[in-house]
Amino acid sequence: MSTFIRGTLILIFAAMLTKVLGFVHRMVLARMVGEEGVGLYMMTFPTLMLVITITQLGLPIAIAKYVSESTAKKEEQVVHRILTVSLLITGTLALIFTPVMFVLAPYLTETLFADNRTYWPFIAILPIIPIAAFSAVLRGYFQGKQQMGVTAAGSIIEQIVRLALLYVFVGMLLPMGIEYAAAGAMLASIGGELLSLGYLYFHFVYSRRGIKKALKIQNSYPERGVIAKQLLSIALPSTGSRMIGSIAWFLEPIVVMKCLVIAGFTAAVATQEYGVLTGFVLPLLLLPSFITVSLSTALVPAISEAKARNQTISVEHRIQQALRISLVTGGLFSILLLTHGSYLLEALYHSTRGEHILHFMAVLFIFYYYQGPLHAVLQAYEAAGAAMINSLIGAVVKLIVMGALMLQPGMGINGAAIGIMVGLVMVTLLHFLTMLKLVPIKVPYSQYGIVLLLMTGMYVLETKLFPTLLPSYLLHPLVTMLILIVCYIFFGRAFNVIKQEDWSFFSFWRKS
């Protein structure tokens, strides 16, 4: 089995488990603190993600790319210098931005978020900035080495510790008020990230023991300035793309709160509405993304290594395979969330609030599942600048549409959902057109048609045929979901959008 498929499978399995644990975390949090508590949590979180994006400076992707290339050329001294320079950059930025955010906390929480209850959750999460900065460097290193199992285990450890601490901190602080309970959820996140960093560091030290001896003999290190320039040539455009997304995410709760208040909602109700969208609906939509995220993570070093060895056929094959798998799996999850979204909301949150938003967004969320591998291809081809422009266009359009629609009478939070989907679809299409300019691959129009046909067929099967063909005892949503999955896979294989080579993914587990 190739390193790409093996690494991708490990990432998919771990990402699936991580997503499930993360979803359980959101579900437990929603049940413990309610819609308003989730709203406070989600209003402050984007600000920290923006700061972490700035601190990491896009280095994880650049580290993975250059570590992969240097490893293929057996230049371990270059790998060593890459890590040294990366840690110096991220450490310096973390030391600068952590106190800056502490000073700005009162202004951000009281003025921009229009709800001073976000202050304590905001303060509680600040220590995660330096922790996430150092973790990002180590994750980039292990991804470049294509040791996906290490990063996967770190992510699982983070989620398990985070979930366990959630019960402790939220339960302890909830009697003091909903804002303190949200702060407790932030503290749980810090604990998980810290334990994950400890695991990565231990594994890093252990794996580098033999290499250090060789480095003492090889004294021809590249200059730090040269390494920094190479890293930043990839990192800065990549940061621009991620930063645009982070800035848009940072502005999102501000736009939502301001527009809903102008439209006549109270701050408490607006917080609840935002909590439903970001705490109930979006986690369900993002849950299946573990497959496409794993493919994207493994795709960058795989393409970089193949390009370094001039294996053009392998590059095109990996791109086509990743895009096809993303399309097929995205189609399946979109139709499942469309047909069974209400049941999942009730089963997981004991509430069906947001079901109409979930049904609408599920139809188009296949574009999100398809977007990840496209972005990875652009990064591998050093077209992060183009990806940044695409993201900027999508972010601006998203915020404009959100603001314009939420101010319309009767739209409310629905306007935010529509704006999110308009921006998402636009970025995916722009990424796709950009990729076609860089990589001379054949556009698989027939695959798009077959997947659309499969999705339509599964919808008709669920809504029209099951109620008349199946006995009542088989009409339970879990049973019909299982039948839909089996039918989708069967017809997908019959129409050759699920190929024989895809089943080789599972041979790893039979051999291990």
Beta strands, then each sheet from edge to edge (+ up, - down):
end
